[in-house]
Amino acid sequence: MNEKIIVYEHAGNGSLDKHLDNPSLTWMKRLQICIDVTTGLNFFHEGGVEKEDLMVHRDIRSGSILLDGDWNPKISNLEFSNNALVTLGSEHLNNNAGNSLGYIDPCYETDRYLSQSSDIYSLGVLLFEMLCGRLAWTDGCENHSQSLGPLAVRHYNVDGNLDKMIFEGIKEQITPESLTTFQMIAIHCVHVNWKERPTIDQIIIQLQKALEFQEDYEIWEPKLPIDYKEIIQVSKTPQIYKHKSKKDLYNMFSKGILLQDGKVLFSLGSNKERNEMISAKRFSYNYLLPKWRSLPESRFPKVAKMFYISNLNIQIKIRTQYLSPSVNYKVHLIFRFSGPRKSQAKRLYVNLKYKMGNESLKAYFATWREDGWMMIELFQFLNHKKDTDFEVLLESFSRCYCGSDSIYVEGIQFQAIDNASFKLPSGSHYILFYQLNVFNFVLIMQVKHEEIEKLTEDHQALKSKSEANKLWFLPNPMKEKKDHTISFSLCQIQKKKDELLSANEDMLSIQSGFTDVVECSRQQILHIKCKIRSQMLSPNNQYACYLVFKLSEKCRGLHGPVIVRDLFNWRSKETGILYFRYPNPWNVRDTDWVPRQRKDGWMEVIVGVVEATRFR
């Protein structure tokens, strides 16, 4: 007994005909299902994977479309398909008449065979079912002329549209452009003359257009600024945006469009926040006038070339017009050096001096951007309105670090801040190393609660073996703090080879948990060297070392950043950045470190994170 069995993937949502009047099946989902069905039918017509024979399905209808749990359609009833060149008699249709009424190509009545064009007619009827939310053949239909396809054509010929037939559950969702495109291709699919029907490729193109119109309406237009039409009107070339889709407009707004004669760049962030960049053409130059240059990598027609970076005197007095209210903003100067890039490092120390009002400020680091420009943050503020006045005087860059190269100034950028707070990952610590002038410090090791008992025993064992003047230990056994950490002195401060900094007796009066503290004199580089016994550490753990310090009354500096280098990894060129005093927030990055006040009056910063295996 020869039998052939067709096995289909389980369709969690059943067949499409059961969901035609389901309002939760949105217009967007219906369009995507129509596109997928048409694409699948095209694959079938071309002979499938082998592409050996042109095929005709002969039973395209909503009941033949199965939907999986994600509403992805699968074309079923392939057992009724055949080679496109086979002529069919009436037996097949009679046996399947109950399900095929309303979908059968009218040409079959005269030609007595079904072709690929007949599948196109059936597909057109299915499109009307999706739009109208009903089956092609309903109770009361007496002949084909009363079925959905011919009925829709008559309504369209009389009213010019299908508004009265659209399913109420989706009617308010459909944008006019999507509806017009969809109903026109459906009308053409059910044309009585098979020669006037579109090809499958043409149907796919029109359905995709209908979906794009709907996506523009539902997805992309809400992402655009409410006043996007007014913004376009003040753009440099408003005519080029006239026929753009909302998706294209959004992409253009995301990249930035030029406004006000090419002197303002407006752009959108990922959360609809509005950003604004103002050209250097809007700045005032108090002493030396710049040379104006055109650079292909700039977003503005002209940028300012400044030849004396140690005497800029650029007065910036501007008013923003397009920022989002109640949003935090960073203000960046956008510039680049005219010569070749000096360093491959992401950040470059430039020490920009500037004034805001009567306050003298410094911005220490400039950051390379992907577009080849550099940005340096000047200020942060919470914007309360679209029109915000901003005034700053740019004075000079450090020639010591920047050299004598001239710079190109592109403009000032107001960029919305991502308000997500920076959090330290649980179970790990960040490293802080400090270059010192005059301060007092001790070094502590923070460990986990469960390791305290073992460390106390090891501490007593090692105490008797320590070398005088090289290791200072706690005079008493370790005690657990309330924060489940312990402290023990285990440090060696190296000034030169084999030369130790001595403790200053005047410093011993300072409140400290140790017998000795050290006062360091002014110096450019300080090496801190710790000798850690591996017996005191638990394997496979990370340990964080803290520098505990006080700035002496003599210290008036240490406002700027300090470069940190791990000398154990001397081959690595990576460095860290830290501050002794808490800087302005625009000078701090997530990877920078700042000190914090302890309850005992001292300051602390982490100076190292190490693996226990490193000491073995």
Secondary structure per residue as TSV (DSSP state, phi and psi in degrees):
chain	resnum	aa	ss	phi	psi
A	1	M	-	360.0	114.6
A	2	N	-	-91.1	116.7
A	3	E	-	-129.9	145.7
A	4	K	-	-118.9	130.2
A	5	I	-	-116.7	129.4
A	6	I	-	-99.3	123.6
A	7	V	-	-109.3	125.0
A	8	Y	-	-107.0	150.5
A	9	E	-	-64.1	143.6
A	10	H	-	-60.4	130.1
A	11	A	-	-103.9	101.6
A	12	G	T	-63.2	-29.2
A	13	N	T	-101.5	10.8
A	14	G	-	70.5	-154.8
A	15	S	B	-92.1	155.9
A	16	L	G	-63.3	-34.1
A	17	D	G	-60.8	-21.8
A	18	K	G	-78.8	-9.0
A	19	H	G	-119.8	7.2
A	20	L	T	-60.0	-35.9
A	21	D	T	-102.5	24.7
A	22	N	-	-94.2	110.3
A	23	P	T	-66.1	-19.9
A	24	S	T	-72.3	-15.4
A	25	L	S	-83.7	90.7
A	26	T	-	-67.9	168.4
A	27	W	H	-63.0	-37.7
A	28	M	H	-61.9	-44.0
A	29	K	H	-65.6	-39.4
A	30	R	H	-63.7	-41.1
A	31	L	H	-62.8	-43.0
A	32	Q	H	-65.6	-38.1
A	33	I	H	-63.5	-42.4
A	34	C	H	-61.8	-41.3
A	35	I	H	-64.5	-44.4
A	36	D	H	-65.8	-40.9
A	37	V	H	-63.8	-44.5
A	38	T	H	-64.7	-40.1
A	39	T	H	-64.5	-41.2
A	40	G	H	-65.3	-39.7
A	41	L	H	-64.7	-38.2
A	42	N	H	-61.6	-42.8
A	43	F	H	-60.8	-41.7
A	44	F	H	-67.4	-43.7
A	45	H	H	-60.2	-32.4
A	46	E	T	-83.3	4.2
A	47	G	T	96.5	13.2
A	48	G	T	70.3	-150.8
A	49	V	T	-65.8	-42.5
A	50	E	T	-73.4	-28.6
A	51	K	T	54.9	37.0
A	52	E	-	-83.9	-45.3
A	53	D	S	-128.2	143.2
A	54	L	-	-74.1	131.8
A	55	M	E	-116.2	155.2
A	56	V	E	-122.3	131.7
A	57	H	-	-76.8	-46.7
A	58	R	S	75.1	1.9
A	59	D	-	-148.8	42.1
A	60	I	-	-74.6	118.9
A	61	R	S	-163.9	167.0
A	62	S	G	-63.2	-30.6
A	63	G	G	-71.0	-15.5
A	64	S	G	-93.6	-1.9
A	65	I	E	-102.3	117.3
A	66	L	E	-99.0	143.9
A	67	L	E	-118.7	128.4
A	68	D	-	-82.0	-174.1
A	69	G	T	-62.8	-21.6
A	70	D	T	-103.1	15.8
A	71	W	-	67.4	23.8
A	72	N	-	-83.4	128.0
A	73	P	E	-84.5	148.8
A	74	K	E	-129.5	129.4
A	75	I	E	-81.9	125.1
A	76	S	-	-114.4	-164.9
A	77	N	-	58.9	36.4
A	78	L	G	-69.5	-12.5
A	79	E	G	-67.4	-18.1
A	80	F	G	-91.9	-1.8
A	81	S	-	-77.5	163.7
A	82	N	E	-161.0	171.2
A	83	N	E	-60.3	139.5
A	84	A	T	-63.0	-19.5
A	85	L	T	-93.4	-2.3
A	86	V	-	-80.8	132.0
A	87	T	-	-88.1	131.9
A	88	L	-	-101.9	142.7
A	89	G	-	-90.1	-170.7
A	90	S	S	-87.9	-9.6
A	91	E	H	-61.9	-43.8
A	92	H	H	-59.8	-45.7
A	93	L	H	-69.0	-35.9
A	94	N	H	-64.0	-42.0
A	95	N	H	-66.8	-25.7
A	96	N	T	-113.7	16.2
A	97	A	H	-63.0	-37.1
A	98	G	H	-59.6	-32.0
A	99	N	H	-94.7	-21.2
A	100	S	H	-96.9	-7.8
A	101	L	T	-60.1	133.0
A	102	G	T	94.8	-18.5
A	103	Y	T	-106.5	-14.6
A	104	I	S	-73.3	132.5
A	105	D	-	-59.2	125.6
A	106	P	T	-57.9	-26.3
A	107	C	T	-63.1	-21.1
A	108	Y	H	-62.9	-31.3
A	109	E	H	-61.8	-30.1
A	110	T	H	-103.2	-38.3
A	111	D	H	-89.6	-22.8
A	112	R	-	63.5	23.9
A	113	Y	-	-150.4	158.5
A	114	L	-	-109.6	138.9
A	115	S	-	-123.9	-178.7
A	116	Q	H	-61.2	-32.1
A	117	S	H	-63.5	-29.0
A	118	S	H	-66.7	-36.9
A	119	D	H	-63.5	-35.4
A	120	I	H	-62.7	-41.7
A	121	Y	H	-61.7	-48.2
A	122	S	H	-59.9	-38.5
A	123	L	H	-62.8	-41.5
A	124	G	H	-59.4	-40.8
A	125	V	H	-63.1	-42.1
A	126	L	H	-60.2	-38.4
A	127	L	H	-61.6	-41.9
A	128	F	H	-64.7	-36.8
A	129	E	H	-60.2	-42.1
A	130	M	H	-66.3	-35.9
A	131	L	H	-75.7	-40.9
A	132	C	H	-93.3	-11.9
A	133	G	T	68.3	33.9
A	134	R	S	-150.9	164.3
A	135	L	-	-77.1	158.4
A	136	A	S	-67.0	-36.4
A	137	W	S	-120.2	113.6
A	138	T	-	-115.1	170.9
A	139	D	T	-58.0	133.5
A	140	G	T	105.0	-16.5
A	141	C	-	-71.3	128.7
A	142	E	-	-105.0	-26.1
A	143	N	S	-152.5	175.1
A	144	H	G	-59.7	-33.8
A	145	S	G	-63.9	-19.5
A	146	Q	G	-95.8	-0.4
A	147	S	S	-77.8	174.4
A	148	L	H	-63.0	-42.1
A	149	G	H	-58.3	-59.9
A	150	P	H	-61.2	-34.5
A	151	L	H	-64.1	-42.5
A	152	A	H	-64.6	-40.5
A	153	V	H	-61.9	-43.4
A	154	R	H	-63.3	-43.9
A	155	H	H	-60.1	-42.2
A	156	Y	H	-66.9	-40.8
A	157	N	H	-65.8	-30.9
A	158	V	H	-85.5	-49.7
A	159	D	H	-95.5	-16.2
A	160	G	S	80.2	2.1
A	161	N	S	-159.6	177.1
A	162	L	-	-116.4	25.2
A	163	D	G	-55.4	-38.3
A	164	K	G	-72.9	-15.7
A	165	M	G	-102.0	-9.4
A	166	I	S	-68.9	138.6
A	167	F	-	-59.4	125.3
A	168	E	H	-62.5	-28.6
A	169	G	H	-66.2	-18.2
A	170	I	H	-125.1	-1.0
A	171	K	H	-59.1	-41.4
A	172	E	T	-73.5	-15.1
A	173	Q	T	-80.9	-27.5
A	174	I	-	-81.1	127.0
A	175	T	-	-79.2	145.3
A	176	P	H	-55.2	-40.6
A	177	E	H	-64.3	-39.4
A	178	S	H	-66.4	-42.7
A	179	L	H	-63.2	-46.4
A	180	T	H	-59.7	-46.3
A	181	T	H	-63.5	-43.0
A	182	F	H	-67.8	-48.1
A	183	Q	H	-69.0	-29.4
A	184	M	H	-67.8	-43.2
A	185	I	H	-70.3	-33.4
A	186	A	H	-65.7	-41.5
A	187	I	H	-59.7	-43.8
A	188	H	H	-66.9	-32.2
A	189	C	H	-64.5	-32.2
A	190	V	T	-101.0	22.4
A	191	H	-	-60.9	138.8
A	192	V	S	-67.0	-27.0
A	193	N	S	-92.3	113.4
A	194	W	G	-61.2	-23.9
A	195	K	G	-70.8	-20.4
A	196	E	G	-90.6	-3.4
A	197	R	S	-78.8	147.8
A	198	P	-	-74.5	162.5
A	199	T	-	-78.9	164.9
A	200	I	H	-62.5	-39.2
A	201	D	H	-59.9	-41.2
A	202	Q	H	-65.5	-37.4
A	203	I	H	-64.6	-44.9
A	204	I	H	-59.3	-43.4
A	205	I	H	-60.8	-44.9
A	206	Q	H	-70.2	-37.9
A	207	L	H	-66.0	-38.5
A	208	Q	H	-65.6	-36.6
A	209	K	H	-63.2	-43.5
A	210	A	H	-60.1	-40.1
A	211	L	H	-67.1	-41.0
A	212	E	H	-62.2	-41.2
A	213	F	H	-61.4	-41.1
A	214	Q	H	-69.9	-39.7
A	215	E	H	-63.7	-39.3
A	216	D	I	-55.5	-43.9
A	217	Y	I	-72.9	-43.7
A	218	E	I	-89.4	-35.4
A	219	I	I	-105.1	-51.5
A	220	W	I	-86.3	-38.9
A	221	E	G	-62.2	-39.7
A	222	P	G	-62.8	-22.1
A	223	K	G	-81.1	-16.2
A	224	L	S	-79.1	155.8
A	225	P	-	-61.4	148.4
A	226	I	T	-57.8	-35.9
A	227	D	T	-100.0	31.5
A	228	Y	H	-62.3	-31.7
A	229	K	H	-67.1	-39.7
A	230	E	H	-67.7	-37.8
A	231	I	H	-63.3	-42.0
A	232	I	H	-60.9	-36.0
A	233	Q	H	-65.6	-25.6
A	234	V	T	-99.5	11.2
A	235	S	B	-74.8	167.4
A	236	K	S	-67.6	-35.6
A	237	T	-	-135.2	74.9
A	238	P	G	-62.4	-25.1
A	239	Q	G	-66.2	-26.1
A	240	I	G	-74.5	-14.6
A	241	Y	G	-95.9	-5.8
A	242	K	T	-59.9	-44.1
A	243	H	T	-107.3	17.8
A	244	K	-	-79.3	145.3
A	245	S	-	-71.2	163.0
A	246	K	H	-63.8	-34.1
A	247	K	H	-64.3	-44.1
A	248	D	H	-64.6	-39.8
A	249	L	H	-62.2	-43.0
A	250	Y	H	-61.7	-44.0
A	251	N	H	-62.5	-37.5
A	252	M	H	-70.4	-39.5
A	253	F	H	-65.4	-35.8
A	254	S	H	-65.0	-37.9
A	255	K	H	-78.0	-27.6
A	256	G	-	111.2	136.2
A	257	I	E	-123.8	145.4
A	258	L	E	-82.2	134.3
A	259	L	E	-124.5	165.9
A	260	Q	T	51.3	63.8
A	261	D	T	59.1	32.4
A	262	G	T	76.8	18.7
A	263	K	T	-105.8	-5.6
A	264	V	E	-133.2	133.1
A	265	L	E	-110.3	117.0
A	266	F	E	-102.8	136.4
A	267	S	E	-146.2	161.6
A	268	L	E	-112.2	142.1
A	269	G	-	-88.5	178.6
A	270	S	T	-67.4	-21.9
A	271	N	T	-109.5	29.2
A	272	K	S	71.2	6.3
A	273	E	-	-69.3	143.2
A	274	R	E	-97.5	131.6
A	275	N	E	-117.0	152.4
A	276	E	E	-141.3	136.8
A	277	M	E	-128.6	130.5
A	278	I	E	-112.5	130.4
A	279	S	E	-66.2	151.8
A	280	A	G	-62.1	-13.5
A	281	K	G	-63.1	-22.3
A	282	R	G	-88.0	-2.0
A	283	F	S	-86.9	163.5
A	284	S	E	-110.5	138.0
A	285	Y	E	-116.4	109.5
A	286	N	S	-74.3	-36.8
A	287	Y	S	-118.3	-70.0
A	288	L	S	-98.7	122.8
A	289	L	-	-75.3	144.8
A	290	P	-	-81.0	164.2
A	291	K	E	-95.7	134.1
A	292	W	E	-94.6	127.4
A	293	R	E	-127.1	150.6
A	294	S	-	-101.4	122.8
A	295	L	-	-119.4	130.5
A	296	P	T	-61.9	-27.6
A	297	E	T	-84.8	-3.2
A	298	S	-	-88.7	149.1
A	299	R	S	-84.8	-11.1
A	300	F	S	-104.9	153.5
A	301	P	S	-60.5	-35.5
A	302	K	-	-134.5	146.9
A	303	V	E	-125.8	157.9
A	304	A	E	-91.3	129.2
A	305	K	E	-102.0	116.9
A	306	M	E	-106.1	129.3
A	307	F	S	-94.7	-20.7
A	308	Y	-	-121.1	91.2
A	309	I	T	-72.1	-17.5
A	310	S	T	-85.8	-0.3
A	311	N	S	-149.3	67.7
A	312	L	-	-74.1	-57.4
A	313	N	-	50.7	55.1
A	314	I	E	-99.9	117.8
A	315	Q	E	-94.6	120.6
A	316	I	E	-113.2	112.9
A	317	K	E	-134.6	99.4
A	318	I	E	-134.7	167.7
A	319	R	E	-130.4	122.2
A	320	T	E	-74.5	157.0
A	321	Q	-	-131.7	-11.6
A	322	Y	S	-128.7	13.9
A	323	L	-	-78.3	156.8
A	324	S	-	-81.1	136.1
A	325	P	T	-73.2	153.9
A	326	S	T	60.5	34.3
A	327	V	E	-127.1	138.3
A	328	N	E	-78.4	138.2
A	329	Y	E	-127.6	147.6
A	330	K	E	-103.2	144.1
A	331	V	E	-111.8	120.3
A	332	H	E	-117.1	141.0
A	333	L	E	-88.2	128.1
A	334	I	E	-104.5	121.4
A	335	F	E	-153.7	176.8
A	336	R	E	-161.7	155.9
A	337	F	E	-77.6	146.6
A	338	S	S	-75.2	-23.8
A	339	G	S	-86.5	-174.9
A	340	P	S	-65.6	156.9
A	341	R	-	-62.3	128.2
A	342	K	-	-80.8	-27.8
A	343	S	-	-146.1	150.6
A	344	Q	-	-89.2	-1.4
A	345	A	S	-65.6	147.1
A	346	K	S	-66.0	-37.3
A	347	R	E	-114.7	146.4
A	348	L	E	-131.7	130.3
A	349	Y	E	-76.2	120.1
A	350	V	E	-126.0	-20.5
A	351	N	E	50.9	66.3
A	352	L	E	-79.5	125.6
A	353	K	E	-98.3	136.1
A	354	Y	E	-155.8	166.6
A	355	K	E	-126.2	139.7
A	356	M	E	-125.3	110.1
A	357	G	T	67.3	-127.6
A	358	N	T	-97.9	3.9
A	359	E	E	-95.0	125.4
A	360	S	E	-87.6	131.0
A	361	L	E	-131.1	165.6
A	362	K	E	-134.8	140.5
A	363	A	E	-118.3	120.9
A	364	Y	E	-88.3	-40.7
A	365	F	E	-118.8	137.3
A	366	A	E	-106.1	146.8
A	367	T	E	-117.8	135.6
A	368	W	E	-73.3	137.6
A	369	R	-	-101.2	164.8
A	370	E	T	-66.6	-24.0
A	371	D	T	-84.4	5.6
A	372	G	S	91.8	-3.9
A	373	W	-	-95.5	165.7
A	374	M	E	-113.0	152.4
A	375	M	E	-132.9	144.7
A	376	I	E	-133.7	128.1
A	377	E	E	-80.9	133.3
A	378	L	E	-108.8	-28.8
A	379	F	E	-168.0	158.3
A	380	Q	E	-133.2	144.1
A	381	F	E	-156.7	157.7
A	382	L	E	-94.6	117.7
A	383	N	E	-82.2	132.5
A	384	H	-	-105.4	-13.4
A	385	K	S	-156.0	169.6
A	386	K	S	-70.1	-37.9
A	387	D	-	-93.9	108.8
A	388	T	E	-126.5	129.1
A	389	D	E	-83.8	138.7
A	390	F	E	-138.5	130.8
A	391	E	E	-139.1	132.4
A	392	V	E	-153.7	148.2
A	393	L	E	-114.1	114.4
A	394	L	E	-83.8	121.9
A	395	E	E	-98.9	-56.1
A	396	S	E	-166.4	154.5
A	397	F	-	-99.4	160.1
A	398	S	-	-77.6	116.3
A	399	R	H	-69.7	-24.9
A	400	C	H	-59.9	-38.4
A	401	Y	H	-101.8	-27.6
A	402	C	H	-98.3	-10.9
A	403	G	T	76.0	-161.1
A	404	S	T	-106.6	11.9
A	405	D	-	-63.6	147.4
A	406	S	-	-76.7	165.8
A	407	I	E	-129.7	155.1
A	408	Y	E	-101.7	129.8
A	409	V	E	-108.5	118.7
A	410	E	E	-89.6	-42.8
A	411	G	E	166.2	-169.9
A	412	I	E	-111.1	131.2
A	413	Q	E	-114.7	133.5
A	414	F	E	-107.3	108.7
A	415	Q	E	-118.6	129.1
A	416	A	E	-63.7	143.6
A	417	I	-	-95.0	136.5
A	418	D	-	-72.9	116.7
A	419	N	-	-80.1	1.7
A	420	A	-	-62.6	126.5
A	421	S	-	-76.2	148.1
A	422	F	-	-84.2	126.8
A	423	K	-	-122.8	141.2
A	424	L	-	-72.3	133.0
A	425	P	-	-60.7	139.9
A	426	S	T	-68.1	143.0
A	427	G	T	83.9	6.4
A	428	S	-	-142.1	169.7
A	429	H	-	-135.1	158.2
A	430	Y	-	-106.2	151.7
A	431	I	-	-93.2	135.7
A	432	L	-	-128.1	123.7
A	433	F	-	-120.4	141.0
A	434	Y	-	-120.8	137.2
A	435	Q	-	-93.1	130.6
A	436	L	-	-113.7	152.1
A	437	N	S	-106.3	-88.1
A	438	V	S	-121.8	117.1
A	439	F	E	-163.9	168.4
A	440	N	E	-115.2	144.1
A	441	F	E	-157.2	157.9
A	442	V	E	-132.7	164.4
A	443	L	E	-115.9	130.1
A	444	I	E	-124.2	159.5
A	445	M	E	-116.3	126.5
A	446	Q	E	-96.1	131.5
A	447	V	-	-132.4	172.0
A	448	K	-	-80.3	157.6
A	449	H	G	-56.5	-44.3
A	450	E	G	-72.7	-9.6
A	451	E	G	-96.4	-2.9
A	452	I	H	-65.5	-44.5
A	453	E	H	-60.8	-43.6
A	454	K	H	-67.2	-40.3
A	455	L	H	-65.2	-34.5
A	456	T	H	-62.7	-43.5
A	457	E	H	-63.2	-45.1
A	458	D	H	-63.6	-36.2
A	459	H	H	-61.3	-44.5
A	460	Q	H	-64.0	-36.9
A	461	A	H	-68.5	-40.1
A	462	L	H	-79.6	-23.3
A	463	K	H	-58.7	-40.7
A	464	S	T	-70.9	-19.1
A	465	K	T	-99.7	-2.1
A	466	S	-	-70.6	149.3
A	467	E	-	-89.4	135.0
A	468	A	T	-62.2	145.3
A	469	N	T	67.5	1.6
A	470	K	T	-114.7	-32.0
A	471	L	-	-130.0	128.8
A	472	W	-	-108.2	124.5
A	473	F	-	-110.9	162.1
A	474	L	-	-59.2	136.7
A	475	P	S	-69.7	-23.1
A	476	N	S	-117.8	160.8
A	477	P	-	-57.0	154.8
A	478	M	-	-61.7	143.5
A	479	K	-	-125.6	142.5
A	480	E	-	-78.9	135.5
A	481	K	-	-85.9	170.7
A	482	K	T	-64.4	-28.0
A	483	D	T	-88.2	16.8
A	484	H	S	64.0	32.0
A	485	T	-	-121.2	162.4
A	486	I	-	-129.6	162.8
A	487	S	-	-129.3	140.6
A	488	F	-	-149.2	141.4
A	489	S	-	-79.7	129.0
A	490	L	-	-156.4	66.0
A	491	C	-	-137.7	156.2
A	492	Q	E	-138.9	123.6
A	493	I	E	-104.8	119.5
A	494	Q	E	-109.6	119.6
A	495	K	E	-93.4	-53.5
A	496	K	E	-130.8	177.1
A	497	K	T	-59.0	124.7
A	498	D	T	61.8	19.2
A	499	E	E	-115.7	121.8
A	500	L	E	-101.6	142.5
A	501	L	-	-74.7	132.7
A	502	S	-	-90.6	156.3
A	503	A	-	-75.7	141.1
A	504	N	-	-92.8	125.9
A	505	E	G	-62.0	-29.0
A	506	D	G	-65.9	-20.7
A	507	M	G	-86.2	-11.2
A	508	L	G	-70.8	-15.5
A	509	S	G	-77.6	-12.3
A	510	I	S	-70.1	138.5
A	511	Q	-	-61.2	119.5
A	512	S	-	-151.6	152.9
A	513	G	S	-84.1	4.5
A	514	F	S	-121.1	162.1
A	515	T	S	-67.4	-43.0
A	516	D	-	-121.9	147.0
A	517	V	-	-127.8	164.8
A	518	V	E	-123.0	136.3
A	519	E	E	-104.3	123.3
A	520	C	E	-98.4	135.1
A	521	S	-	-78.0	169.9
A	522	R	S	-64.5	129.9
A	523	Q	-	-160.1	158.2
A	524	Q	S	-80.2	-36.9
A	525	I	-	-131.2	134.6
A	526	L	-	-125.7	125.2
A	527	H	E	-97.6	127.2
A	528	I	E	-111.2	120.2
A	529	K	E	-122.1	123.2
A	530	C	-	-110.9	137.8
A	531	K	-	-106.2	111.8
A	532	I	-	-111.2	125.5
A	533	R	-	-79.8	129.2
A	534	S	G	-63.7	-25.1
A	535	Q	G	-65.7	-21.6
A	536	M	G	-85.2	-5.4
A	537	L	S	-115.0	143.9
A	538	S	-	-83.6	140.3
A	539	P	T	-68.5	157.6
A	540	N	T	60.6	31.5
A	541	N	-	-125.4	154.8
A	542	Q	E	-97.0	141.7
A	543	Y	E	-124.7	142.7
A	544	A	E	-113.5	129.9
A	545	C	E	-101.0	135.6
A	546	Y	E	-111.6	138.4
A	547	L	E	-95.5	119.1
A	548	V	E	-106.7	124.3
A	549	F	E	-148.9	166.5
A	550	K	E	-136.3	138.7
A	551	L	E	-80.6	130.0
A	552	S	-	-73.4	164.9
A	553	E	T	-64.6	-21.5
A	554	K	T	-75.7	-20.0
A	555	C	-	-78.8	122.0
A	556	R	-	-115.1	-6.4
A	557	G	-	-105.5	-141.6
A	558	L	-	60.6	37.0
A	559	H	-	-88.7	-24.3
A	560	G	S	-89.8	-179.5
A	561	P	E	-76.1	156.6
A	562	V	E	-123.8	133.5
A	563	I	E	-85.1	136.3
A	564	V	E	-120.1	136.1
A	565	R	-	-136.7	135.0
A	566	D	-	-87.2	109.5
A	567	L	G	-74.5	-16.9
A	568	F	G	-67.8	-33.9
A	569	N	G	-103.6	61.2
A	570	W	T	-67.9	-20.4
A	571	R	T	-73.5	-24.9
A	572	S	-	-75.5	136.6
A	573	K	-	-92.4	1.1
A	574	E	-	-71.3	137.5
A	575	T	-	-128.8	159.3
A	576	G	E	-110.9	167.7
A	577	I	E	-128.2	134.4
A	578	L	E	-143.6	169.6
A	579	Y	E	-132.3	144.2
A	580	F	S	-83.5	-36.4
A	581	R	S	-111.7	146.6
A	582	Y	-	-67.7	120.0
A	583	P	-	-84.3	176.5
A	584	N	-	-60.5	143.5
A	585	P	G	-59.5	-27.3
A	586	W	G	-75.6	-7.6
A	587	N	G	-94.8	-1.3
A	588	V	-	-109.8	132.7
A	589	R	-	-108.3	168.1
A	590	D	T	-59.6	-28.7
A	591	T	T	-90.9	-1.7
A	592	D	-	-87.7	162.4
A	593	W	B	-129.5	143.1
A	594	V	-	-129.3	154.9
A	595	P	-	-77.8	165.6
A	596	R	E	-135.5	151.9
A	597	Q	E	-80.0	134.0
A	598	R	-	-93.6	162.5
A	599	K	T	-67.2	-23.9
A	600	D	T	-86.9	6.2
A	601	G	S	95.4	-12.2
A	602	W	-	-85.9	165.9
A	603	M	E	-104.9	153.0
A	604	E	E	-141.6	146.1
A	605	V	E	-144.0	151.5
A	606	I	E	-77.7	133.4
A	607	V	E	-115.0	1.9
A	608	G	E	-177.2	143.0
A	609	V	E	-125.3	122.9
A	610	V	E	-133.9	154.9
A	611	E	E	-89.8	142.2
A	612	A	G	-60.0	-31.8
A	613	T	G	-65.7	-17.5
A	614	R	G	-67.4	-22.0
A	615	F	G	-98.6	5.8
A	616	R	-	-91.2	360.0
